[in-house]
Amino acid sequence: MVSDKSVKRVHIKIFGDVHGVGFRYNTFQTANAMKLTGWVKNITGGIEILAEGGEETLNKFIEWCKMGPSFANIDDLEVNWEEPTGEFDNFEVAY
């Protein structure tokens, strides 16, 4: 369990036209620029993201996820806040 109360964790699922538009790569780039940790991966019909970082930064990241890269078309976005674990050292594309 993470003892730093300033670290938060968010689990995001994004559905729509998000495959073949560079969504995972752009998420990877954006999350790293924001110094978040976690992962992004494809799921059936969408993208799944697990990210940890500061609450304000995660809220900005969620706002970015609502738009995604320029060719993405978001139909639905699910956001669930969870207890952080501190298990990640960086942000990566998971397969």
N, CA, C and O atoms as a Tinker XYZ file with bonds, in Angstrom:
   380  protein
     1  N      0.831000   -1.186000    0.000000    73     2
     2  CA     0.000000    0.000000    0.000000    64     1     3
     3  C      0.874000    1.247000    0.000000    63     2     4     5
     4  O      1.914000    1.282000    0.657000    81     3
     5  N      0.461000    2.246000   -0.719000    73     3     6
     6  CA     1.212000    3.491000   -0.828000    64     5     7
     7  C      0.915000    4.375000    0.374000    63     6     8     9
     8  O     -0.245000    4.560000    0.743000    81     7
     9  N      1.963000    4.922000    0.984000    73     7    10
    10  CA     1.760000    5.771000    2.154000    64     9    11
    11  C      1.600000    7.239000    1.780000    63    10    12    13
    12  O      1.131000    8.027000    2.601000    81    11
    13  N      1.978000    7.630000    0.558000    73    11    14
    14  CA     1.871000    9.013000    0.127000    64    13    15
    15  C      0.423000    9.303000   -0.257000    63    14    16    17
    16  O     -0.059000    8.827000   -1.285000    81    15
    17  N     -0.263000   10.079000    0.566000    73    15    18
    18  CA    -1.696000   10.362000    0.353000    64    17    19
    19  C     -1.938000   11.234000   -0.877000    63    18    20    21
    20  O     -3.069000   11.322000   -1.353000    81    19
    21  N     -0.888000   11.884000   -1.403000    73    19    22
    22  CA    -1.069000   12.735000   -2.572000    64    21    23
    23  C     -1.159000   11.924000   -3.868000    63    22    24    25
    24  O     -1.584000   12.447000   -4.898000    81    23
    25  N     -0.761000   10.654000   -3.820000    73    23    26
    26  CA    -0.833000    9.796000   -5.003000    64    25    27
    27  C     -2.230000    9.187000   -5.097000    63    26    28    29
    28  O     -2.760000    8.652000   -4.123000    81    27
    29  N     -2.809000    9.279000   -6.282000    73    27    30
    30  CA    -4.131000    8.717000   -6.553000    64    29    31
    31  C     -4.006000    7.720000   -7.697000    63    30    32    33
    32  O     -2.987000    7.668000   -8.387000    81    31
    33  N     -5.057000    6.932000   -7.886000    73    31    34
    34  CA    -5.074000    5.918000   -8.951000    64    33    35
    35  C     -6.410000    5.986000   -9.658000    63    34    36    37
    36  O     -7.459000    6.072000   -9.020000    81    35
    37  N     -6.366000    5.946000  -10.977000    73    35    38
    38  CA    -7.592000    5.978000  -11.764000    64    37    39
    39  C     -7.558000    4.851000  -12.792000    63    38    40    41
    40  O     -6.531000    4.579000  -13.414000    81    39
    41  N     -8.708000    4.209000  -12.951000    73    39    42
    42  CA    -8.899000    3.130000  -13.924000    64    41    43
    43  C     -9.879000    3.666000  -14.957000    63    42    44    45
    44  O    -11.015000    4.004000  -14.627000    81    43
    45  N     -9.438000    3.741000  -16.205000    73    43    46
    46  CA   -10.240000    4.355000  -17.274000    64    45    47
    47  C    -10.484000    3.334000  -18.374000    63    46    48    49
    48  O     -9.576000    2.602000  -18.767000    81    47
    49  N    -11.714000    3.291000  -18.868000    73    47    50
    50  CA   -12.036000    2.508000  -20.060000    64    49    51
    51  C    -12.668000    3.463000  -21.062000    63    50    52    53
    52  O    -13.577000    4.227000  -20.736000    81    51
    53  N    -12.162000    3.399000  -22.291000    73    51    54
    54  CA   -12.614000    4.291000  -23.347000    64    53    55
    55  C    -13.130000    3.440000  -24.491000    63    54    56    57
    56  O    -12.451000    2.519000  -24.947000    81    55
    57  N    -14.330000    3.750000  -24.954000    73    55    58
    58  CA   -14.956000    2.986000  -26.031000    64    57    59
    59  C    -15.286000    3.892000  -27.201000    63    58    60    61
    60  O    -15.591000    5.071000  -27.022000    81    59
    61  N    -15.224000    3.338000  -28.388000    73    59    62
    62  CA   -15.516000    4.086000  -29.611000    64    61    63
    63  C    -14.540000    3.696000  -30.699000    63    62    64    65
    64  O    -13.989000    2.595000  -30.689000    81    63
    65  N    -14.327000    4.610000  -31.644000    73    63    66
    66  CA   -13.358000    4.385000  -32.716000    64    65    67
    67  C    -11.987000    4.800000  -32.188000    63    66    68    69
    68  O    -11.523000    5.915000  -32.425000    81    67
    69  N    -11.351000    3.878000  -31.468000    73    67    70
    70  CA   -10.086000    4.186000  -30.807000    64    69    71
    71  C     -8.947000    3.253000  -31.229000    63    70    72    73
    72  O     -7.817000    3.413000  -30.769000    81    71
    73  N     -9.233000    2.285000  -32.095000    73    71    74
    74  CA    -8.197000    1.385000  -32.596000    64    73    75
    75  C     -7.722000    1.883000  -33.955000    63    74    76    77
    76  O     -8.519000    2.351000  -34.768000    81    75
    77  N     -6.421000    1.778000  -34.194000    73    75    78
    78  CA    -5.866000    2.187000  -35.476000    64    77    79
    79  C     -5.697000    3.688000  -35.632000    63    78    80    81
    80  O     -5.488000    4.172000  -36.744000    81    79
    81  N     -5.784000    4.432000  -34.537000    73    79    82
    82  CA    -5.647000    5.893000  -34.597000    64    81    83
    83  C     -4.500000    6.397000  -33.725000    63    82    84    85
    84  O     -4.369000    7.600000  -33.498000    81    83
    85  N     -3.671000    5.472000  -33.238000    73    83    86
    86  CA    -2.537000    5.856000  -32.405000    64    85    87
    87  C     -2.902000    6.188000  -30.973000    63    86    88    89
    88  O     -2.169000    6.906000  -30.293000    81    87
    89  N     -4.038000    5.667000  -30.505000    73    87    90
    90  CA    -4.494000    6.017000  -29.159000    64    89    91
    91  C     -3.522000    5.546000  -28.084000    63    90    92    93
    92  O     -3.177000    6.314000  -27.186000    81    91
    93  N     -3.076000    4.296000  -28.163000    73    91    94
    94  CA    -2.160000    3.797000  -27.132000    64    93    95
    95  C     -0.857000    4.584000  -27.123000    63    94    96    97
    96  O     -0.376000    4.976000  -26.060000    81    95
    97  N     -0.283000    4.816000  -28.303000    73    95    98
    98  CA     0.975000    5.555000  -28.378000    64    97    99
    99  C      0.806000    6.980000  -27.830000    63    98   100   101
   100  O      1.636000    7.448000  -27.051000    81    99
   101  N     -0.258000    7.659000  -28.235000    73    99   102
   102  CA    -0.496000    9.024000  -27.759000    64   101   103
   103  C     -0.771000    9.056000  -26.258000    63   102   104   105
   104  O     -0.363000    9.994000  -25.574000    81   103
   105  N     -1.455000    8.042000  -25.745000    73   103   106
   106  CA    -1.681000    7.949000  -24.302000    64   105   107
   107  C     -0.356000    7.760000  -23.583000    63   106   108   109
   108  O     -0.100000    8.396000  -22.560000    81   107
   109  N      0.484000    6.886000  -24.117000    73   107   110
   110  CA     1.818000    6.648000  -23.569000    64   109   111
   111  C      2.615000    7.956000  -23.518000    63   110   112   113
   112  O      3.210000    8.284000  -22.491000    81   111
   113  N      2.625000    8.691000  -24.614000    73   111   114
   114  CA     3.365000    9.955000  -24.686000    64   113   115
   115  C      2.805000   10.974000  -23.694000    63   114   116   117
   116  O      3.567000   11.634000  -22.986000    81   115
   117  N      1.495000   11.103000  -23.640000    73   115   118
   118  CA     0.843000   12.079000  -22.758000    64   117   119
   119  C      1.089000   11.728000  -21.301000    63   118   120   121
   120  O      1.441000   12.600000  -20.507000    81   119
   121  N      0.910000   10.465000  -20.940000    73   119   122
   122  CA     1.107000   10.034000  -19.552000    64   121   123
   123  C      2.551000   10.249000  -19.107000    63   122   124   125
   124  O      2.796000   10.689000  -17.984000    81   123
   125  N      3.505000    9.941000  -19.981000    73   123   126
   126  CA     4.907000   10.149000  -19.634000    64   125   127
   127  C      5.231000   11.629000  -19.491000    63   126   128   129
   128  O      5.985000   12.011000  -18.597000    81   127
   129  N      4.677000   12.457000  -20.350000    73   127   130
   130  CA     4.897000   13.901000  -20.247000    64   129   131
   131  C      4.340000   14.443000  -18.925000    63   130   132   133
   132  O      4.873000   15.399000  -18.362000    81   131
   133  N      3.257000   13.817000  -18.440000    73   131   134
   134  CA     2.639000   14.226000  -17.172000    64   133   135
   135  C      3.266000   13.526000  -15.969000    63   134   136   137
   136  O      2.868000   13.757000  -14.827000    81   135
   137  N      4.260000   12.663000  -16.239000    73   135   138
   138  CA     4.962000   11.915000  -15.192000    64   137   139
   139  C      4.034000   10.990000  -14.402000    63   138   140   141
   140  O      4.165000   10.847000  -13.186000    81   139
   141  N      3.092000   10.364000  -15.121000    73   139   142
   142  CA     2.207000    9.374000  -14.522000    64   141   143
   143  C      2.853000    7.997000  -14.654000    63   142   144   145
   144  O      3.741000    7.797000  -15.483000    81   143
   145  N      2.407000    7.062000  -13.843000    73   143   146
   146  CA     2.838000    5.676000  -13.961000    64   145   147
   147  C      1.620000    4.812000  -14.228000    63   146   148   149
   148  O      0.495000    5.201000  -13.916000    81   147
   149  N      1.847000    3.628000  -14.811000    73   147   150
   150  CA     0.749000    2.718000  -15.095000    64   149   151
   151  C      0.880000    2.111000  -16.470000    63   150   152   153
   152  O      1.988000    1.851000  -16.939000    81   151
   153  N     -0.253000    1.884000  -17.122000    73   151   154
   154  CA    -0.249000    1.257000  -18.442000    64   153   155
   155  C     -1.493000    1.600000  -19.241000    63   154   156   157
   156  O     -2.494000    2.072000  -18.702000    81   155
   157  N     -1.404000    1.351000  -20.535000    73   155   158
   158  CA    -2.526000    1.463000  -21.461000    64   157   159
   159  C     -2.512000    0.214000  -22.326000    63   158   160   161
   160  O     -1.448000   -0.265000  -22.718000    81   159
   161  N     -3.699000   -0.316000  -22.624000    73   159   162
   162  CA    -3.769000   -1.492000  -23.511000    64   161   163
   163  C     -5.084000   -1.498000  -24.263000    63   162   164   165
   164  O     -6.058000   -0.863000  -23.859000    81   163
   165  N     -5.088000   -2.239000  -25.383000    73   163   166
   166  CA    -6.323000   -2.440000  -26.137000    64   165   167
   167  C     -7.201000   -3.449000  -25.418000    63   166   168   169
   168  O     -6.711000   -4.417000  -24.837000    81   167
   169  N     -8.491000   -3.212000  -25.466000    73   167   170
   170  CA    -9.485000   -4.201000  -25.046000    64   169   171
   171  C    -10.518000   -4.277000  -26.168000    63   170   172   173
   172  O    -10.522000   -3.426000  -27.058000    81   171
   173  N    -11.371000   -5.256000  -26.140000    73   171   174
   174  CA   -12.398000   -5.380000  -27.166000    64   173   175
   175  C    -13.267000   -4.127000  -27.184000    63   174   176   177
   176  O    -13.917000   -3.797000  -26.192000    81   175
   177  N    -13.270000   -3.445000  -28.301000    73   175   178
   178  CA   -14.094000   -2.258000  -28.468000    64   177   179
   179  C    -13.546000   -0.995000  -27.841000    63   178   180   181
   180  O    -14.219000    0.036000  -27.822000    81   179
   181  N    -12.311000   -1.067000  -27.321000    73   179   182
   182  CA   -11.817000    0.144000  -26.680000    64   181   183
   183  C    -10.389000    0.075000  -26.184000    63   182   184   185
   184  O     -9.570000   -0.721000  -26.645000    81   183
   185  N    -10.130000    0.942000  -25.226000    73   183   186
   186  CA    -8.820000    1.103000  -24.607000    64   185   187
   187  C     -9.014000    1.071000  -23.096000    63   186   188   189
   188  O     -9.998000    1.601000  -22.580000    81   187
   189  N     -8.079000    0.451000  -22.389000    73   187   190
   190  CA    -8.114000    0.425000  -20.926000    64   189   191
   191  C     -6.828000    1.056000  -20.407000    63   190   192   193
   192  O     -5.743000    0.798000  -20.928000    81   191
   193  N     -6.963000    1.885000  -19.374000    73   191   194
   194  CA    -5.820000    2.600000  -18.805000    64   193   195
   195  C     -5.875000    2.474000  -17.290000    63   194   196   197
   196  O     -6.942000    2.580000  -16.685000    81   195
   197  N     -4.725000    2.249000  -16.689000    73   195   198
   198  CA    -4.572000    2.296000  -15.243000    64   197   199
   199  C     -3.426000    3.256000  -14.983000    63   198   200   201
   200  O     -2.308000    3.028000  -15.447000    81   199
   201  N     -3.690000    4.333000  -14.245000    73   199   202
   202  CA    -2.672000    5.357000  -14.049000    64   201   203
   203  C     -2.632000    5.823000  -12.603000    63   202   204   205
   204  O     -3.658000    5.897000  -11.927000    81   203
   205  N     -1.420000    6.137000  -12.142000    73   203   206
   206  CA    -1.225000    6.693000  -10.807000    64   205   207
   207  C     -0.422000    7.979000  -10.907000    63   206   208   209
   208  O      0.474000    8.114000  -11.740000    81   207
   209  N     -0.768000    8.918000  -10.034000    73   207   210
   210  CA    -0.080000   10.205000   -9.993000    64   209   211
   211  C     -0.848000   11.156000   -9.100000    63   210   212   213
   212  O     -1.730000   10.740000   -8.349000    81   211
   213  N     -0.518000   12.416000   -9.179000    73   211   214
   214  CA    -1.228000   13.420000   -8.398000    64   213   215
   215  C     -2.647000   13.606000   -8.907000    63   214   216   217
   216  O     -2.910000   13.450000  -10.099000    81   215
   217  N     -3.561000   13.940000   -8.002000    73   215   218
   218  CA    -4.977000   14.059000   -8.386000    64   217   219
   219  C     -5.206000   15.113000   -9.465000    63   218   220   221
   220  O     -5.949000   14.871000  -10.416000    81   219
   221  N     -4.581000   16.271000   -9.327000    73   219   222
   222  CA    -4.758000   17.331000  -10.325000    64   221   223
   223  C     -4.255000   16.877000  -11.694000    63   222   224   225
   224  O     -4.901000   17.121000  -12.713000    81   223
   225  N     -3.110000   16.222000  -11.707000    73   223   226
   226  CA    -2.545000   15.719000  -12.964000    64   225   227
   227  C     -3.446000   14.646000  -13.561000    63   226   228   229
   228  O     -3.679000   14.636000  -14.769000    81   227
   229  N     -3.951000   13.749000  -12.730000    73   227   230
   230  CA    -4.859000   12.705000  -13.230000    64   229   231
   231  C     -6.138000   13.312000  -13.794000    63   230   232   233
   232  O     -6.655000   12.824000  -14.799000    81   231
   233  N     -6.652000   14.351000  -13.176000    73   231   234
   234  CA    -7.839000   15.013000  -13.716000    64   233   235
   235  C     -7.559000   15.624000  -15.079000    63   234   236   237
   236  O     -8.414000   15.564000  -15.962000    81   235
   237  N     -6.381000   16.211000  -15.272000    73   235   238
   238  CA    -5.993000   16.746000  -16.586000    64   237   239
   239  C     -5.846000   15.611000  -17.593000    63   238   240   241
   240  O     -6.221000   15.755000  -18.757000    81   239
   241  N     -5.305000   14.494000  -17.147000    73   239   242
   242  CA    -5.149000   13.324000  -18.007000    64   241   243
   243  C     -6.518000   12.790000  -18.447000    63   242   244   245
   244  O     -6.699000   12.431000  -19.610000    81   243
   245  N     -7.470000   12.737000  -17.526000    73   243   246
   246  CA    -8.831000   12.294000  -17.856000    64   245   247
   247  C     -9.438000   13.215000  -18.912000    63   246   248   249
   248  O    -10.093000   12.744000  -19.843000    81   247
   249  N     -9.226000   14.513000  -18.773000    73   247   250
   250  CA    -9.737000   15.468000  -19.769000    64   249   251
   251  C     -9.123000   15.186000  -21.131000    63   250   252   253
   252  O     -9.814000   15.248000  -22.148000    81   251
   253  N     -7.819000   14.872000  -21.162000    73   251   254
   254  CA    -7.178000   14.520000  -22.430000    64   253   255
   255  C     -7.812000   13.244000  -22.993000    63   254   256   257
   256  O     -8.062000   13.154000  -24.195000    81   255
   257  N     -8.066000   12.275000  -22.139000    73   255   258
   258  CA    -8.653000   11.003000  -22.581000    64   257   259
   259  C    -10.033000   11.189000  -23.206000    63   258   260   261
   260  O    -10.433000   10.398000  -24.060000    81   259
   261  N    -10.748000   12.200000  -22.800000    73   259   262
   262  CA   -12.079000   12.462000  -23.369000    64   261   263
   263  C    -12.003000   12.840000  -24.842000    63   262   264   265
   264  O    -12.976000   12.682000  -25.579000    81   263
   265  N    -10.841000   13.342000  -25.272000    73   263   266
   266  CA   -10.650000   13.722000  -26.675000    64   265   267
   267  C     -9.762000   12.711000  -27.402000    63   266   268   269
   268  O    -10.072000   12.286000  -28.515000    81   267
   269  N     -8.650000   12.332000  -26.758000    73   267   270
   270  CA    -7.706000   11.405000  -27.372000    64   269   271
   271  C     -6.995000   12.037000  -28.559000    63   270   272   273
   272  O     -7.056000   13.253000  -28.745000    81   271
   273  N     -6.320000   11.218000  -29.365000    73   271   274
   274  CA    -5.655000   11.742000  -30.562000    64   273   275
   275  C     -6.680000   12.213000  -31.589000    63   274   276   277
   276  O     -7.868000   11.909000  -31.486000    81   275
   277  N     -6.204000   12.951000  -32.569000    73   275   278
   278  CA    -7.112000   13.658000  -33.485000    64   277   279
   279  C     -8.089000   12.765000  -34.250000    63   278   280   281
   280  O     -9.196000   13.213000  -34.549000    81   279
   281  N     -7.730000   11.530000  -34.578000    73   279   282
   282  CA    -8.626000   10.685000  -35.362000    64   281   283
   283  C     -9.505000    9.769000  -34.511000    63   282   284   285
   284  O    -10.278000    8.977000  -35.051000    81   283
   285  N     -9.395000    9.869000  -33.206000    73   283   286
   286  CA   -10.229000    9.045000  -32.321000    64   285   287
   287  C    -11.632000    9.622000  -32.249000    63   286   288   289
   288  O    -11.838000   10.828000  -32.389000    81   287
   289  N    -12.590000    8.736000  -32.029000    73   287   290
   290  CA   -13.983000    9.145000  -31.845000    64   289   291
   291  C    -14.496000    8.425000  -30.603000    63   290   292   293
   292  O    -14.800000    7.233000  -30.653000    81   291
   293  N    -14.592000    9.145000  -29.494000    73   291   294
   294  CA   -14.965000    8.566000  -28.206000    64   293   295
   295  C    -16.483000    8.482000  -28.090000    63   294   296   297
   296  O    -17.178000    9.488000  -28.233000    81   295
   297  N    -16.996000    7.278000  -27.831000    73   295   298
   298  CA   -18.428000    7.073000  -27.600000    64   297   299
   299  C    -18.751000    7.069000  -26.110000    63   298   300   301
   300  O    -19.797000    7.571000  -25.696000    81   299
   301  N    -17.856000    6.505000  -25.306000    73   299   302
   302  CA   -18.110000    6.374000  -23.871000    64   301   303
   303  C    -16.776000    6.317000  -23.133000    63   302   304   305
   304  O    -15.792000    5.772000  -23.635000    81   303
   305  N    -16.764000    6.891000  -21.931000    73   303   306
   306  CA   -15.571000    6.886000  -21.101000    64   305   307
   307  C    -15.995000    6.578000  -19.678000    63   306   308   309
   308  O    -16.835000    7.273000  -19.107000    81   307
   309  N    -15.406000    5.525000  -19.103000    73   307   310
   310  CA   -15.692000    5.140000  -17.718000    64   309   311
   311  C    -14.477000    5.469000  -16.868000    63   310   312   313
   312  O    -13.355000    5.100000  -17.214000    81   311
   313  N    -14.699000    6.168000  -15.746000    73   311   314
   314  CA   -13.617000    6.534000  -14.843000    64   313   315
   315  C    -13.933000    5.997000  -13.456000    63   314   316   317
   316  O    -14.992000    6.282000  -12.896000    81   315
   317  N    -13.020000    5.227000  -12.914000    73   315   318
   318  CA   -13.174000    4.699000  -11.558000    64   317   319
   319  C    -11.913000    5.002000  -10.763000    63   318   320   321
   320  O    -10.811000    4.624000  -11.160000    81   319
   321  N    -12.085000    5.685000   -9.642000    73   319   322
   322  CA   -10.962000    5.976000   -8.750000    64   321   323
   323  C    -10.755000    4.778000   -7.838000    63   322   324   325
   324  O    -11.715000    4.218000   -7.309000    81   323
   325  N     -9.496000    4.388000   -7.656000    73   323   326
   326  CA    -9.149000    3.235000   -6.837000    64   325   327
   327  C     -8.040000    3.615000   -5.857000    63   326   328   329
   328  O     -7.465000    4.700000   -5.944000    81   327
   329  N     -7.756000    2.723000   -4.941000    73   327   330
   330  CA    -6.653000    2.939000   -4.006000    64   329   331
   331  C     -5.330000    2.731000   -4.741000    63   330   332   333
   332  O     -5.162000    1.710000   -5.409000    81   331
   333  N     -4.391000    3.667000   -4.636000    73   331   334
   334  CA    -3.101000    3.487000   -5.302000    64   333   335
   335  C     -2.289000    2.373000   -4.641000    63   334   336   337
   336  O     -2.404000    2.127000   -3.440000    81   335
   337  N     -1.471000    1.711000   -5.447000    73   335   338
   338  CA    -0.632000    0.630000   -4.935000    64   337   339
   339  C      0.860000    0.956000   -5.028000    63   338   340   341
   340  O      1.672000    0.348000   -4.331000    81   339
   341  N      1.222000    1.913000   -5.888000    73   339   342
   342  CA     2.632000    2.239000   -6.075000    64   341   343
   343  C      3.413000    1.144000   -6.780000    63   342   344   345
   344  O      4.640000    1.100000   -6.686000    81   343
   345  N      2.718000    0.260000   -7.485000    73   343   346
   346  CA     3.373000   -0.892000   -8.111000    64   345   347
   347  C      4.118000   -0.553000   -9.400000    63   346   348   349
   348  O      4.884000   -1.378000   -9.898000    81   347
   349  N      3.912000    0.633000   -9.943000    73   347   350
   350  CA     4.510000    0.985000  -11.232000    64   349   351
   351  C      5.702000    1.913000  -11.058000    63   350   352   353
   352  O      5.720000    2.782000  -10.187000    81   351
   353  N      6.708000    1.700000  -11.924000    73   351   354
   354  CA     7.879000    2.583000  -11.950000    64   353   355
   355  C      7.798000    3.568000  -13.108000    63   354   356   357
   356  O      8.467000    4.601000  -13.101000    81   355
   357  N      6.972000    3.243000  -14.110000    73   355   358
   358  CA     6.849000    4.095000  -15.288000    64   357   359
   359  C      5.489000    3.858000  -15.921000    63   358   360   361
   360  O      4.658000    3.141000  -15.365000    81   359
   361  N      5.261000    4.455000  -17.078000    73   359   362
   362  CA     4.018000    4.238000  -17.831000    64   361   363
   363  C      4.395000    3.512000  -19.099000    63   362   364   365
   364  O      5.349000    3.891000  -19.779000    81   363
   365  N      3.647000    2.464000  -19.424000    73   363   366
   366  CA     3.987000    1.651000  -20.579000    64   365   367
   367  C      2.757000    1.199000  -21.344000    63   366   368   369
   368  O      1.630000    1.277000  -20.855000    81   367
   369  N      3.004000    0.725000  -22.553000    73   367   370
   370  CA     1.953000    0.092000  -23.360000    64   369   371
   371  C      1.970000   -1.380000  -23.001000    63   370   372   373
   372  O      2.989000   -2.051000  -23.165000    81   371
   373  N      0.851000   -1.885000  -22.513000    73   371   374
   374  CA     0.739000   -3.299000  -22.129000    64   373   375
   375  C      0.080000   -4.069000  -23.281000    63   374   376   377
   376  O     -0.722000   -3.524000  -24.040000    81   375
   377  N      0.438000   -5.333000  -23.383000    73   375   378
   378  CA    -0.130000   -6.188000  -24.432000    64   377   379
   379  C     -0.775000   -7.403000  -23.836000    63   378   380
   380  O     -1.308000   -8.239000  -24.565000    81   379
